[in-house]
Amino acid sequence: MGATTDLRDRIFEVADTEGKGRAAYSLWLLIQHEGWEVARQNTSKTTWHRNLKVLRAAGLSDAEISHGRVVELRRKINECQQVDNWLQLAA
């Protein structure tokens, strides 16, 4: 449930308006439930591309969108630390 909530929050953060956020999130749910092809066929061309733009801005890749699921392989930037020399990497 956490990944879905995080994604929803990211979509609403990057959308210009709340309505665009709701539309993009609704498209994401439709893709998850019905699949990419059915969602594409049931959405107008301009709406499809406008919502995909928001989904991509929220961090979804084309592969994640086409499969309708988020791949949890990414590391958050705050989990990394800067190193100044090669010796710090060995530690």
Steps between C-alpha positions, in 0.01 A plus 500: 500500500792733570629501142154586367462789743849629418424488128165673548669775700771543233237523224310771687826689571606519135155567351420863423156476658315260728274403210796403281640300790172313543478434126855366481452283808172368358679407179766318704228304683330417169830374357553284809149358491430462127845507344683750282326415173144522635582823684648646181194405294262656752684831535513781245838566343551842661388383843721190476812702421423771756459240775808303391701821527394534864570132574848529351566821695403308815783258428331212319694351212339389175556138603320552831211674327463230234501222762283692745722445800781680674832321518645559846867487406587865532700632791404828651763770466509558874623140551823584319795687634768700329856370510818703458744221411517133397595382850159601633334259256690202644376570853 
